[in-house]
Structures are given as structure tokens and as C-alpha cells.
């Protein structure tokens, strides 16, 4: 059987299996191999699919901006071409017989690295979670993302190596999470943790993949449609007689303390007598941001601090605290119907709830920021109390509804200036 080779040609890409307007991209490498007088070439699937109208047969690449990940697809095709040529060159240097079959089975250096370096994304993430020195809450979030990655890896029946993380992986992972009916911000949290794992492993020189910095490898976010309580509603809760139920009473007092100081519940739990100054100011360093904040002690805050001095109201676990809060809010008569929009699986759906069901620990801090702003306090002053670093993050806490905003605007000078008749018009 006659076999001979001629000069290798370039790798070329074509669309195959065209149906429903889409086609699969395959790489074909005709390196001049003849067998029994007939040319045979090496063909391999790239794993990429594009709409037929997005494919440029002349350049053998995806047309610019024709699909969201057009540049990522073309980068990956470039890498496929490099890998094939490198395999061919390496086999030549090793004086190996090169046929379409041997070329397919040859493990060149790039693929070999994957075997030698058997650290997977999930393997690194598990180790990083245990050794990163972050607080319990952050580690718990990392653990949830790791479990999601394990489930995703299992659904694809493949291990996740760092060199495999690209925009195709990102899009597939987001689609998988949407299929779990997760909210957009929950999906964004998993992407945020994934970027941490990729960035940390890169900084440790475990890989050279910087796809995590790509503009489209982004943390998905949406504005949370949530509530705040007015000062009148907070007073209803404050004035409840809960003396016969110490658990509810302490929960109420802790909530009101948060609503009139803007402190997170972790910071209230961490307060000590030395943080409460005789000058009427609370001075503490926040756990989350490590920033020092100074908060005036108002009348309501003072009454709660005096009631428990030198201790503070007991702060229960987050879940129990939220459960107790809903009971308290219902007792206070917060039963108005509120419409909230949730995103699940990429769809936005409105739901109606009685207001007491939406009250949570976060409502206190959100109410503080919103009520302060409604009272005309400057945003920079409020941020010095809440500890926010940017106005963007601060305004996520502000929950002024459009109708309430319109009522406020009605009181401004712009909507109340007197009209002046033009004498010339009367003529």
C-alpha cells in the first residue's frame, strides 16, 4: 500500500450538518497524505455551532458581531488551528508516521499538560475555600457555588480543567443555572465566585487562562424589587406590646435598632458598651467593610440601649430572626398588598404579597437609608453612616416608589412656580 506526504497545507474550517439555519464547524487539515493514490485528510469537530448566515466562507470565521460570542468563537478556532499544526510538527520531529488516524490519537504537549497538571477547577476551588481565611458566610457561599459546579460537571460528564473555561462554558453554565429557575442575582453570585476561583488560581500560576477578565464574562445583576418601611410603620412596630413574648420583643428591638442606626445585624451583634459614647455617638468598625462609622444616638435608639444596658437585644440566627419579624409585622398591621417582580429562569414575573411577608433583616438598613433621604439628608452624609463606598452601591438600598417620588417632586419649586403672562401676547 503506497503512502507518501507532501507539504502540509493550512487548516481550513467548514460548516457541516446544516439544519434549522445552523451549522457545526469542523476543521479539515489536508497535509498531503496519500494512501493507495488517494489523498486523505484529518478532520475534527471544533464543538462550535453558528447560524449559517453568521459564517464567512471566505475568511472561514464567524462574521463580526453577528452572534454575541463571535470573537470568542474565532479565538477558539485560531487555537484549534494552532493545536493541529503543533501536533503535526511534533510528530515530524519525533519521526513518527503521520496519518489521519495517528494524528487524531497523538497527545501533543498542550493536551499532555492537562494530564500532567491534574488540578481541576473544582479541585482548586475546594482547597481555596478551606484555606482562604475568609469568614464563615463567604466560605458557605463558595461551598454552594462548588456544589453547583459539581452538578454542572456531572450533567456534562466531563471534568472542568482551567483551559476548558471559555465563553462557550460561560454561556452553557448560565443557561444551566437559568434552567434551575434561579434568580438573576443568585446566578450573578455564582459567576462572581467562579471569577474569584479563576483569578486566584491564575495568580498562583496554575494556568494562564484570563477569560475571567473578558467583558462578556460578567456578573449578572438586576435591581432587587424589595420594600422599606416608613417611619410611621416603624413606629407601629416599636409601639407593640410584646412584653409577654421575650423572643418577639428582643427581635423587635433589634430590628428597630437597625432601622434607626443603619447598622447591619452582624454589627449590632458585635456592639460593645465601649462603642456607645457618652457624647451620644456610636462608634464602631463594620465587619463586612472594615470601615469605621459614627452614628448619632437618636431618641428611639437611646430608649433601646437604655433598656438593655450593658447588653443588647439578642440577635437570633438570620432565618429565625426573619421568621419572628414576619409575625411582628403582621401584629403591627402591615397587611397592605405589595406587588414584587421576581426573575426566575430568565423570566420576570410579578407576585402579590401582604407586606408583612416581605419584612426581613435587610429591611431595617434599607428603611434607614430611604427614610434619611426622604428627610432631605445629603447622600454623602448618609453614606458616612451606612459605610457605603460608592453611590452606586448606596442607591441599591434606596426604595422610593415612583408614586412617592412624584409626591415629593410636587412640593419642589420647579413644579410650583408662578406663570407670568407676556403682555405682548395679550395684544
N, C-alpha and C positions, 0 to 999 in steps of 0.2 A: 504494500500500500504506500503510494507516494505521498510524502509530506514535505512541504517547504514553506519558507516565510519570505516576505518582502518587507519593505519599510512600513512601519506602523502608521496608520492614519489617525486623525483626531477622533475623539469620542463624539458621537452625534446623538442628538435626542429627538425622539419622535412621540407622537400621540398614538396610543393603541387602545383597543377595547372601547371605541367611541359609542356612547349611548346616552340618551336623555340629555344631550348637549354637553356632556363631559367626556374627558378622555384621560387615560392613565399615561404618565410619562415614563418611557423606557429609555435606557442608554444602550447604544449599539457601538461596539468597538471592532472595526474591521482592521485587523493588524496584519493582513496579507497572508493569512494562513490558508494553505491549500491541502485538501485531502482527496486523493484519487482524482486530481484535476479540477476539483470544485472548491471555490472559496467558502470558508466557514467563518462566522464571526461570533464574537462574545456579546451576549445580550443579558441585561439585568434590569429588573424593575427598580425605579427610584423611590417608590412608595408615595409619589406625589400625584395628585389629580387636579386638573384645572378645567374650567369651561373651555370648550373648543374655540369660542370667539376670543378668548384671552391668550391664545397661543400664537406666537410669531414663528412660522415655519422657517423663515429666512435666518433669523438670529438663533433659533432653537431655544428660545427663552420665553418666559411669561411677559406679556406686554405690560409696560409700566402703568401702575395704578389701576389695572383692570380688575384686580382682586385685592382684598385687604393685605394679604401677606405676599404680594408679588415679589418684593425684594428678598424676603426670606426664602421663598421657593428657588429663586435664581441663585442665591448664595449656596443653597444646598446642592443644586445641580452642578455648580462650579466645583464643589467639594467631591461630588461623585466622580467627576471627570479627573480630578487630581488623584483620587484614590485608585482609579483603574489604571492610569498611566504609571503611577508609582508601583503598583503590583507587577505590571508588565516589565518595568525597568529592573526591579529587584529580582525577578525570576531570570532575566537575562544575565544579570551579574552573577547569579548563582549557577549559571549554565544548566538551568532546568528546562525540560521540554515544555514548550508553551502551546497549549491547545485551549479551545474554549472551555473544556472540562477542567484542566489543571489550573487555568486562570481563575475559574469560579471557586475552586476549592483551596486556593493558595491563601494563607493567612499572612497578609503583609503587615508591616510594622505598626501602622495605625491601629488595625484591629487587634494585633498582638498586645498592644499596650493595655487594651481593655481587659484582656485575660490576666496579664501580669498585675495590673492595678485593679484588684477586685473590690475596691471600695465603691459601693453604690451610693446613690443619693440618700436612700433611706437609711443605709448603714451609718453614713456620716451624720445624718440628722438625729438619729437615736443617741449617738455618742455626744453630739453637741448639746442636746437637751440636758444630758446628765452632767455635763462639765462646764456649761456656760456661765454659771454663777448668777443667773437671773432669778427673780423672785418666783414664788410658787405659782402665782397666777399666770405669768408668762410661760413658765415650763408646761403648765397644764394646756395652754393654747398650742404650744409646739406639739405636745403629745396628740392633740386632736388632729392637727394637720398631718402628722406622721401616720396616724391610723387611716386618714383619708387617702394618703399616697399609697399605703399598702393595699387598700381596697382597689384603687385605680390600677396599680401594677398587676394585681391579681386578675382584674377584669380584662387586661390586655395580654395576660400570660407572658409577661416579659419583665426582666429586671430593669431598673432605671439607672443607667450609667450617665455620668455627667455629660459625656459627648453626645448623648441622645437628646438632651434638653434643648429644644429649639422652638420656633414659633408654632410649628405643627403640634408639638407636645403641648404648648401653652393653650392653643385653641381647643385641642382634644380634652385637656384637663378641665377647662372652663365649661365646655359642653357637658362633660361628665358631672360636674358639680351642679349645673343647672338642672340636669336630669334627676338630681336628688331633691329638687324643689327647695333649694337653699336660697336665702335672700341674698341680694347683691352684695351687701356689706359683709355678710358671712363668707361669701366667695372671695371677696377682696381680702379678708383676714387670712384666708389660706394662701392666697397669692403672696401676700406680704411676708408670711412666714417662709414660704418657698424661696423668696428672694433673699431672705436672711441666710438660709441654708446654702444657697448658691454663692452668695457674696463671701460668707465666712470660709467656705471650702476653697474658693478661689484665692482668698488672702493667705491661706495655708499652703498654697501651691499644689493642691491636689489635682487641679485641672486648669486649663486655660480658656474655658468657655465663659464668655462675657455676655451671653444672650440676655441675662437678667437685667442688663442696663439698656436694652433696646427699648425705644419709645413705645412700642406696641406691647411689650411685656409689662403691662401696667396693673396696678392695684385697682380693681373696680370699686367704685364708690357711688352712693346715692345719698341724697339728703334724707335723713330719717324723719318720717312723719310722726311726731310724738307731741306730747302735751306739756303744759306748765300749769301751775295753779296760781290764781290771782291772790292778792293779799287778803281779800275777803274770804276766799276759800281756805286759805291757810289759817285764818283766824277761826273759822268754823272747826277746823281740826284741833287747833290749840285750845279752844274753849270746851272741848268734850270732857265730860266727867268720866274718867276711866279708872278711878281710884279702886274699884273692885276687881280690876284685872291688871296686875302689875306688869305683866308681859306686854299687853297692849299699851299701857301707859308709858313704859320705857321706850317702846318702839316709836310712839307718837312724839315723845320729847326728843329722841334722836333725830327723827325726820325734820321736826321744826328747827332744831339746831342747825341742820344742814341747809334748810331753806332761808335762814337769816344770817348765815355766815358764808355760804358758798363753798364750804369745805366738802371734800369727798368723805365718804363714810370711813374709809381706811384712815384718813387723817383725824377724824373725830375720835375714832377708837384709840388713836395714838396720842391724843392730847393728854398733857400732864399739868398739874397745878402751876408749875413754873412757866408754862406757856401763856397763862392768863395773868396779864399785868395789872398792877394796881392803878395804872394810868388809863384803864378802860379799853385796852387793846390786846387782842390775841395775837401772839407772835409764834409762828411755827414753820417748820420746813416740810413741804409736802413730800409724801413718799414717792409718788409717781414721777414728778419732775425735778425733785431735789431743790426746789425754789423756796426761798423764804417769803412768806406772805404775812401781812399785818392787817388785821380785821377789827374795825370798831365793834365794841360790845354794845348792842342796842338794848332796848328795854326788854324785849321778849327773850333775847339771848341771855341777858343778865338774870332773868327770873328762873331760867332752867339751870344755869350754872350754880346759882344760889341754892336751888332746891336739892342738888345732888352733891354739893361741895363736901369734901375734896375730890369726890368721884365724878363720874359722868354717867348718863343713861347707858344701859347695857346695849351693845350693838351685836345683834344675833347674826347668824350666817345670812348671806345675801338672799338665799331662797326663802328662808323662814321670815326674814325681815319684810320681803316683798309680799309674802302671803298675809302677814299681820297688817301691813299697810292697806291692803285692799279691804280688809274687814273694817279698819278705822275710817277709811274714806267713805265707805258705804254708810257707816253710822253717822258721818258728818253730812250726809245727804247729797253727796256728789254723784248723782244718778243721771245727769243730763246725757243724752245720746251724742256720741262723738264719732265722726267718720274718719277712719285711718286707712291709708293706702299702703299695702304691703307688696313687695315684689317676690314672687316665687317662680322658679324655673324660667326667669326672663320675662314673666308677665306681671303687670301691675293690676292689682285687684283691690277695690275699696271694700272695707268691712266696717260694720257699725258696732260700737261697744258702749255700755254705760261707762261714764268717766272713771268711776272708782276702780274698774278693772285695769285701767292703764296707768295707775299711780305706781311708781317704783322708786327705788333709792335714787336713781338719776333725776327723778322729777324735782327733788329738792334743789339741787345745784342749778338745774335748768330754770326753775322758778326764781331763784335768787338773781341770776343774770338778767332774765327777762324783765322782772319787776323793777330792778335797779335802772334798766334802760328806759322803761316806761315812765319812771320818775324823773327822767331827764339827766341822769348821771352820765358823764362823758365815758365813752368806751375805754380809753386808756386807763382811767381810774378804776373801772370795774375789773379790767384785766389784771391790774396790780393785786387785786384781792383774790380773784379766781386762779391766778398763776398761769393764764394762757400766754403763749409766746407770740402767737400771730392772731391778727384779726380774723383770718380765715377760720382758724380752729375755734375762736370765740363765738363767731356768728352761727356756728353749728348748734350752739346752745340756745340761741335766741328763737323763741317760738311765738312770734307775734302773728296772728292770723290776719289775712288780707282785710277782713271787715273791721278788725280792731285797728289796724294801721290806717284805714280810711277815716275812722272816727277821730284818730289823733291828728291826721292831716287837716281835718275840717277846722281845727282850732288854730291853725297856723295863720300868720299874716297873709301869706300868698293867696289863701282861699277866702280871705275876708277883707281885701282892700276895696275901698270905695271907688265906684266908677265916676269918671269926670266927663261931663258932656262937652263935646267940641263945639264951640259957638258957631264955627263956620258951617258945621253940618246942619244946624237949625235954619241957617239962611237958605 
